């Protein structure tokens, strides 16, 4: 970790609460990309931001959203988000690829099509003690869903990204937490 960085906690509870609240809605603070390529990674980035409170304003390779014209590809692009999370050494959330045994609520899952291209992103919202593709649940946009089991997706390949932590760095590329992504105080919680 660079010397000018501070480790912060990733608040998985806030990320998951945001996912549940906005799974069938659109936060007006962000453009809805549903009709222009899909909104799945935009939605997951919003969830990650709700749990991390830090964006990375590094041009091109950072992870941020100011408006629809001023954002990074990693905020809305499947592969770009993967690259940012798994290679980030500066501000913002960072993670590592894992398997089903290494995931937790608030982590990310991405799905590849038959050609092996990753084309969809979802947020993991529930990981029960018995981890199966039928028991791990996600929330997603594009095909809006909440509490959806992984095994209901027809994609042949999945990869998981465990969020290892969050950094706030004094390199001018950090935004401190705001309430722009906070769900209302009363939000939907599934009962199991």
N, C-alpha and C positions, 0 to 999 in steps of 0.2 A: 504494500500500500504506500502511495506517495506520502512523504512526511507532512504535507499540508492538508491531509484528509483526516476526517473524523468518522469513525464507524457509528452508524445509527441503527436503530432497531427497525426491522421490517414488520409492520403491524398487519399480520395476516387476518386478524379479525376485521379490521377496517376494509381491507381489500375484498374479502368475501362479502361483507355487508354491502359494499358498493355494488358488487356483482349481482347480488340478489335484488337490490333495489332497482337497478337500471337494466336488468336482463330483458324486460319487455318494454322499456322506455328509452328515450334518448335524452341525454343531458344537453340542454341548450347551449352550454359553454363550448361545445365541440360540434364541428360539422358532422352530419350523418353521411358516411361514405357508402351507404347501402346500394345506391343506384350508380355509383361510379367505381366499382371494383370490389365492394364489400366493406363491412364495418367491423369485422371480427377483431382484427389486431388493434384498431383504434379503441374498441371497447376494452380489450385486455390491458392496453397501455393506461387507460383511465383507471382501471382497477389497481394496477401496479402503482400508479401515482397516488391513489387514495391510501395505499398501504405504506408508501415510502416518503411522500411529501417532498421529494427532490427530483428535479429535472436536470438534465445535462445539456447545456447550451453550446456545446462544441459544434461548430458548423460541420455539416455533412455527416460526421460519425457520432454525434451526440444522440440524445433522446429527449425531445421536447415538442410541445404544441403551444404556440401562441395564438394562431388562428389558422384557417385552412390554407392560407398562402405562406405562412411562416411556421414550418414544422419540419421535422426530420423524417426521412423515409422509415427509420426504425420505429416511429410512432404508429405507422399505419401498414407497414409491409411485413409479411410473415418472416421471410429470410433475414431482413434487416433487423427485426426485433431479436431474432435468435442470435445474430452476430453481435449486436450491442450487448445483450445480457451475458453472453458467454465470454466476451472479450473486454468488457468494460473494466478499466483500472482507475477510473476517475469518479466523478459525481454520479449519483443515481443508483438504482438497483443493479445488482449483478448476480449471476447464477452459474450453475453448471448442469450439463446434461446428466440425467440419471435414468433409472428404470422405475418400474412401478413400486418397488420396495423403498425408493428414496424420496417419494413425493410427500407433500403436506398441503393442506388447504392454503390457497393463495399462490400456489405454483402454477406453471404454465404447461399446457399440452398443445402440441402442433401436429397436424395431420397431413400426410402426403397422399397424392393421387397414384394411379396405376403406373405413371411414368416416373414416380419417385420424387416429384416436385412437391414441396411443402406449400399448401394452399389455404390452410385454415388454422386459426388459433382460438383457444378457449382457456378459461380460468378454472382451475380445480377448486371446487367449493366444499367437497366432503371426501375424506379418506377414512373409512371405517377400519376397525381393527383387522378385519379380514379383507385384504386388498385383492379385489378381482376387477376385471374390466366391467363387470356387471354391477359392482358396488361403489366404485369411485364415480362421483358426480361432478358435473361441470356446468358453467354458465357461459353463454356465447351470444354473439350477434351475427347478423346476416341471416341465418336461420335461427331466429331468436329462440333461446331456450334457457331454462334454469332447472337445476336438479336433474340433469340429463345423464344417464349412465354412459360411460365410455363405449360400451359394447353396442350401443345403438347407432354409432357412426359406421358408415360403409367404407371408410378409408382403409386401405391395406396396411399403412404404416403410421405409427405414432411415435413422437419423441417427447420426452418430459424435460422441463427445465426447472430445477429446484432453485428458488431464490435464496442465495446464501447470505445476503445482507444488503445494506445500503451505505453509501458513502456521501459525505458532504465535504467537498474540497474547496480550498481557498485559491482557486485558479480563475475565478470570475465566471465559471460555467455552472454555478449552482443556484437554484432557487430554493428558498426555505419554505416550509409547509404553509399552505394557505387553506382556506375553507372552500375553494371553488369546486372541489369534487366531493365534498361531504354529503352523504345522504341525509335525509331528514332524521331527526332523533328516533322516530319510530320507523323501523324498516322490517321488511318481511324476513322471517326466519322459518325455515322448513322444520317441521316436527317429524321425528322418526321414532 
